[in-house]
Amino acid sequence: MAGADRVEGCLFGNGERTGNVDLVTLALNLYTQVIHPTVDFSDLGRVIDTVEICNKIPVHPRAPYGGSLVVCAFNGSHQDAIKKGFKVREEQGKAYEDEWEIPYLPLDPQDIGRTYEAVIRVNSQSGKGGAAWIILRKLELDLPRGLQIAFNKVVQKKADELGRELLTAEITDLFEKTYSLRDHPRFTTVDYSISVDRSTSPVPPEPGKSQDTTDLRRVFRRHSDALRRVGIGPDVADYKQHAIGGGPEVKVATNIGCMAAGMSQKVWVVGITKMWSKVLSWLS
């Protein structure tokens, strides 16, 4: 483009008596280099619909910027990189107006009318990062690596059974059913009691360090001992907990990796509760 003062072309390069330069690609290439082309492609889907109606030529799924698969990632390593990129962006507190720097995405999908849901596509060949990213954005659950691997096997099996990629709603539904977030088919809470001993309240962690979970692990082991009496003998092998939301309505997500007696495979349990908000009110 060096020195050019005029370019003749048409949308998506489908022209007859004009130049065949793809004006969509040209304009958005300039846009990604912080040069506004003064052409509005903020609703590129509507532009595509109009072009396809007028030309009777479908826009190829892999067409630059406009193709339905352009801002999508099926590859596991690509999905992991995109997921980490979004996480870094959120941790840095960047807003929509700030500089866009996400691996494998030259521009913000929202700039052309796409949603973030369309970025990660999950099929039987996808890595653990894709499904984990969807669960994080839809259910606000930050899955530990072990749980990501375990759930990805469930996703791959389901995708193989259906012979296609899974939709976002299907993945979230599969997660909720797999880890019984909607119902508990085997166990039901009949009664419980909570007592507070302020003399043994956990000491706040030092800056930059995580809360000591030794006491929590002891609680889990006591539950394990109780379950052994009914013929089930799990032992806590991994544990992670994080908050969902904030304020008085804050929820706590708990992920526990259990090893049952005589088994080499880790089984994951997921729970979401508002209990901490009640406990904090009792402690205050």
ABEGO torsion letter per residue (X at the ends): XBGBABBBBBBGGBBAABBABBAAAAAAAAAAAGBBAGBBAABAAAAAAAAAAAAGBBBBAABBGABAAAABBABAAAAAAAAAAAAAAAAAGBBAABBBBBBGBABBAAAAGBBAAAABBBBAABBAAAAAAAAAAAAGBBBBAAAAAAAAAAAAAAAAAAGBBBBAAAAAAAAAAAAGAABBAABBBABBBBBBBAAABBBBBBBGBBBBAAAAAAAAAAAAAAAAAAGBBBBBABBBBBBBEBEAABBBBBBBBBBBBGBABBBBBBBBBAAAAAAAAAAX
